[in-house]
Amino acid sequence: MSTEIERKFLIKMPDIGELACRDGCVITLIRQTYLLREDGSERVRARLYADRTVYTHTVKQRLSSLSAYEDERVIGKAEYLSLLNRRDPDRNDIYKTRLALPFDGHVFEIDVYPFWHRQAVMEVELAGEEEAVSFPPFVKIIREVSADRSYSNKSLSRKIPDED
């Protein structure tokens, strides 16, 4: 397992066409499914790139509002389909478009969900919880939601907060 440290922000819906034209932008379509688990969270993802689909299995255990132990591995389609049999029936699949954009030494991941029209979520992974980060001028931050679990994908799979 490795430690993942990230900050999360609610942002105004960006111009996806403009962002897609930026150097280094990678756009993927993601289907994320949560699995039954007693502690932490467990999920599988199907991530569609322009030329391939990548399947992953992830187990997370939260340490703080910014940090979590994460064990993530690439799996084959057959294992992905098998793991779907353990789907949590109380949660919906999450569908999102992710735009990964490099800026000032970091990669900012902007998740655009089909249920919101005025806002999106932006995440950035850090080397440490106290690391300073400069934000891309092409996004408008509404507020930080790192400590607000209602904006985690796991929570969104159960209840979607109203738009700000």
N, C-alpha and C positions, 0 to 999 in steps of 0.2 A: 504494500500500500504506500501511496505517496500522499503528502499533504498538499492540498489545493487551497490557495488563498486568493479570494476574489472579492471585488466590490461590485455592487449592482446598483443601477440607477434607472429610474423611470425617466424617459425622455419624450419630447414631442415627436410625433410620427415624422420620420425623415423622408426626404425625397429619394425613394429607392432607386429610381433611374439615375439620379445624380451620383449616388453612392456607388452604384454598380460600375460606373465609368472611372472610378478612382483607381490608381495604380495599386495592384496587390489585392484588390477586393475579391473574396471568394464567397460565392453564394451557394447555399445548400438548402434543401428542403428536408425537414426532420419530422419523423413520427416517433414520439417517445411514449413508452408504456411502462407503468409502474407495476411491480410484481409484489405478491404477498410476502411480507417479511415482518418479524416481530420487533426488531430494533434497527434504527437507521433507515436507509432507503435502498432499494434495489430496482434497477430499471434496465430496459433494453431500448436501443435506438436503431432505426433504419435511417441512414443519412444519404440522401440522393445528391450526388455531385453531377456535373454535366456529363461525365463519361462512365460513372460506376455508382454502385450502392455499397456503402460500408455499414456493417452491422456491429454494434458494440453492446457489451454487458458491463454494467457499472454498479458497484456497491459503495455507498457513502455513509460515513458516520460523522455527524456535525461535532466540531470542537468548540467553535465560537460563532459569532454572527458573520465572521469573515473567513474562517478556516474549517476544513473538513478533511478527514482521511478519505482517500478515494482509491479504489481498486478498479481500474477500467481496462478492458481487454477487447480486442477485435475478435469477433466470432464469425462463423459461417452462417449462411442462410438457414441451413437445417437446424442448427442449435438455436438460432433466433426464433424460428417458428415453434420449436419445442418449448422454449422458455415462455412464449406467449400463453401457454396452457396454465401458467401460474399467475396470470394477470389478476390484479387487484380489482374485484368487481365493483368496489365503491369509488373507483377513480376512472375518469375519462382519459382517453389518449390525448396527448398534447400534439398538435400540429403547428409548425412554425417555419418561417423562412428565416435563415440566419445569414447575416452579412458579416463576414470577418474582415476587418479593416486594420492594416498596420498604421500606427501613428506614433511618432516620438518614442520608439523603442518598445512599444506594447502592441498587442493585438486586441482591438476592441470588437466585441461580438454583440451585434445588434439583432435581437430577436423580435420579429414582426409576427404577431398573432392574428388569426382571422377574426377574433371576437372584439378587437379594438380598432378604431379608425383614427383616433387622435393621439395615441401614445404607443410606445414600444418600450422594451427593456434593453439596457446596454450593460454588459459585464466586461470587466477587465481583470485578468489574472496578474497577481503581484508576487514578488519574491519574498516579501514580508508584510505583516499587517501595518507597519508604520511607513511603508514605502510611499514616497510622494509620486503623484502622477499628474501629468498635464493632459487636459481633455481636448479632443478634436474640436476645432471651431465650427465644424459642419454639423454638430449636434447641439440641441438645446435641452439642457438638463432641467427637469421639473424638480426632482429631489432624489436624494439617495435612499435606497430601499434595502440596503444590505442586511439590516437588522429586522426588517419587516417580512416575516416568513410568509405573509399572504401573497407575496410576489415570487415565491419560489415555484418552480415548475411543479413540484409535488403538491403544493397547495392549489395551484391553478388547475390541476387535474381534478380537483374536487369542487372548488368555488372560485369564480372569476370576480375580482373586485370591479366596481364601477370605474369608468374612466374619470380621471381628474378633470 
